Amino acid sequence: MLRVMMSTPSTDGLRFDGPAVYRISVCGRLSASWSDRMEGMTITVESPGAGPLVTTLVGELGDQASLVGVLNTLYGLHLPVLSVECLNPAAG
């Protein structure tokens, strides 16, 4: 289950409208040929042990609207999101 929480703006440099590098993991396979449709993110597929395939997308997105676009595309492809991590938010 994905929870959305509303909060007051933080003062630690995180920005809603600035670039940041994200790592998104989904259950299933997504071909690297989808990179252009995923804002140029690097796509890798792993098979952890006997478990299901996991696709990881890593790259800089211009803002959170771009992040939402990537997540909506993954949703449309029926790939369950396992995690979304902001690796290095740009300080504002």
C-alpha positions as CSV (number, residue, x, y, z in Angstrom):
1,M,0.0,0.0,0.0
2,L,1.3,3.4,-0.9
3,R,0.6,6.2,1.6
4,V,0.7,9.8,0.8
5,M,1.3,12.2,3.7
6,M,0.9,16.0,3.6
7,S,3.4,17.9,5.6
8,T,4.8,21.4,5.9
9,P,7.8,22.3,3.8
10,S,11.0,21.1,5.3
11,T,14.1,23.3,5.8
12,D,16.6,20.6,4.9
13,G,17.0,21.6,1.2
14,L,14.4,19.2,-0.3
15,R,12.5,20.9,-3.1
16,F,9.3,20.0,-4.8
17,D,10.2,21.7,-8.0
18,G,14.0,20.9,-8.3
19,P,16.0,18.1,-9.8
20,A,17.0,15.0,-7.8
21,V,18.4,11.6,-8.5
22,Y,15.9,8.7,-7.9
23,R,16.1,5.0,-7.6
24,I,12.8,3.2,-8.3
25,S,12.4,-0.6,-8.0
26,V,9.5,-2.5,-9.5
27,C,8.6,-6.1,-9.5
28,G,8.9,-7.5,-13.1
29,R,10.9,-6.9,-16.2
30,L,11.1,-3.6,-18.1
31,S,13.3,-3.5,-21.2
32,A,16.1,-1.0,-21.3
33,S,14.5,0.3,-24.6
34,W,11.9,2.1,-22.3
35,S,14.6,4.4,-21.0
36,D,13.5,7.3,-23.3
37,R,10.0,7.0,-22.0
38,M,11.3,7.0,-18.4
39,E,13.0,10.4,-18.6
40,G,16.3,8.8,-19.6
41,M,16.6,6.7,-16.5
42,T,19.1,3.8,-16.5
43,I,17.2,0.5,-16.4
44,T,18.6,-2.7,-15.0
45,V,16.9,-6.1,-14.4
46,E,18.0,-8.5,-11.6
47,S,16.9,-11.9,-10.5
48,P,17.5,-12.0,-6.7
49,G,17.8,-15.7,-6.0
50,A,14.7,-17.7,-6.5
51,G,12.5,-14.6,-6.2
52,P,10.8,-12.6,-9.0
53,L,12.6,-10.3,-11.4
54,V,13.2,-6.8,-10.1
55,T,13.8,-3.9,-12.4
56,T,15.6,-0.8,-11.1
57,L,15.5,2.6,-12.7
58,V,18.1,5.2,-11.7
59,G,18.5,8.7,-12.9
60,E,18.0,12.4,-12.4
61,L,14.5,13.7,-12.8
62,G,13.8,17.4,-13.2
63,D,11.2,17.7,-10.6
64,Q,8.5,15.7,-8.8
65,A,6.1,16.1,-11.7
66,S,8.6,14.1,-13.7
67,L,8.7,11.5,-10.9
68,V,4.9,11.2,-11.0
69,G,5.0,10.8,-14.8
70,V,7.5,7.9,-14.5
71,L,5.4,6.3,-11.7
72,N,2.2,6.7,-13.7
73,T,3.9,5.0,-16.7
74,L,5.0,2.1,-14.5
75,Y,1.4,1.8,-13.1
76,G,0.1,1.7,-16.6
77,L,2.5,-1.2,-17.4
78,H,1.1,-3.1,-14.3
79,L,4.6,-3.1,-12.7
80,P,4.1,-3.1,-8.9
81,V,6.4,-0.4,-7.3
82,L,8.6,-1.9,-4.6
83,S,10.5,1.3,-3.6
84,V,11.2,4.9,-4.5
85,E,14.4,6.5,-3.1
86,C,15.7,10.1,-3.5
87,L,19.4,9.6,-3.6
88,N,20.7,13.2,-3.7
89,P,18.2,16.0,-3.7
90,A,19.4,19.2,-5.0
91,A,19.7,21.9,-2.4
92,G,17.6,24.9,-3.0
